[in-house]
Amino acid sequence: MKQRIKHFIVAATLAFTAGVGVLVPVTGVAALDPSDEATKGFNQAGGGSEKSLGASIKDIINVLLFLIGAVSVIMIIIGGIRYVLSNGDSTQITGAKNTIMYAVIGLVVALLAYAIVNFVVTQFT
C-alpha cells in the first residue's frame, strides 16, 4: 500500500510539472511580425551582424547555469518528497535533509555564478 501511494505521488508530481508547460499561455505570438522574425532568424544564422565572442560565451554560460539551477530545484522537490515519505526513519530523514541542503547550496552557487559571469562579461565588452 505504501509503495502504491509513493508511486501515485511521484506520478502526480510528474504529471503536474509536465502539464504546467502545456497550460501556460504563450503571450504575443499573434503579434509577431513575420519580417522581423525572418530578419532575426537570418541574423542568428550568421547572415547578418555577428555576435561578439563575449556575448557568445555569456549565452553559453547562462544556458549552463540555467540548467544547473533547474536541476537544483528538481533536487529540492525530490528531497521534499523523500522527507515526506520517510515514515519517521531517522536515516531517511537525514538523507532527505542533506539532499535539500545541498540542492539549496547548488542553487545559491548557480545564482552567484550567474551574477559574476554577467558582471565580468559586461566589464570586458
N, C-alpha and C positions, 0 to 999 in steps of 0.2 A: 504494500500500500504506500509506503514511504517513497519507494522508487517511482511509483506512478505519479505521485504528487511532484516529485523533483522533475520528472520528465515534462509534466504539464507546465510547471513554472518556467522551465527553460524554453519550451516551445512557445509559450505565450510571450515571453520576453523577446525572442527572436522574431515572432510574427509582428509584434508591436513595432520593433525597430525597423523592420523591413517595410511595414505599412506606412510609417511616417513619411518616407520619401515619396510614396505614391500619393498620399493625401495632401501634402503641402502644395499649394498652388504656385505655379510659376507666373510671376508678375511681369508684365511688359513685353510678352512675346509677340502680341499682336501689333505693338507699336514699333517694331523693328523696321528700319528702312533697309530694303534689300541691297541698295547700292552701298550703304555704309557697311553692311555685313560682308559684301563682296570685297570691298577695299580692305577691311580688316583681315579677311582671310588671305588676300593677296600679300599684304604686308607680313603676316605671320608665316607665310610660306617662303619668305625670303625674297619676294619680288619687289618689295618697297624698301622703306627705310629699315636698316638693320639695327638690332638692339646692341647695346654695348656689352662688353664682356662682364662688367659688374652687374648689369641688370639680369643677364642670363644666369649668372651664379646665384644672385639673390632669389630668382624664381625657383631654381632647383633646390636651394636650401630651404626656402619657405615651404615647398611641397613636402620635403622630407620631414621638416619639423611639424607640419600639419599631421602627417601620418603618425609620428611619434605621439602627438597629443591625442589623436583618435584612439590609438592603442592603449594609452594611459586611461582614458575614460572608459573604454571597454573593460580594462582590468579592474577598475573601481567597481563597475557593475558586477563583474564576476566575483570579486571579493565580498561584495554585499550579499550576493546570493549564497555564497559559501557560508557567510556568517549567519544568515537566517536559517539555513538548513543544517547547522552544526549540531542541533539537538542537545546543546549543553556540554558537548565533549570539549574539554579544555584544549586538546591538541588541535582540533579542527578550528576552534575559535582563534587560537594563536596564529594558525596559518592564514586564516581569513583576514585577521587584523594586519598581519605582515603584508599580505597582498595589497590591501587598501593603502597602507602606509607607503610602500614602495611605488605604487601607482601614483599617489599624490606627489611624491618626490619627483618622479619622472615627469609629471605634468608641470610642476614648477620649473624644473630644469629646461623643459621644452619652451615654456613661455619666456624664461630669461634668455635662452639661446636665440629665440626669435627677435627679441628686443635688441640684443647685442649685434646680431647679424645685420639687422636693418640699420642700426646706428653706424656700424663700420662701413657698410656699403654706401650709405648716403654721404659719409665723410670723404670717401675716396672717389666718388663720381662727380 
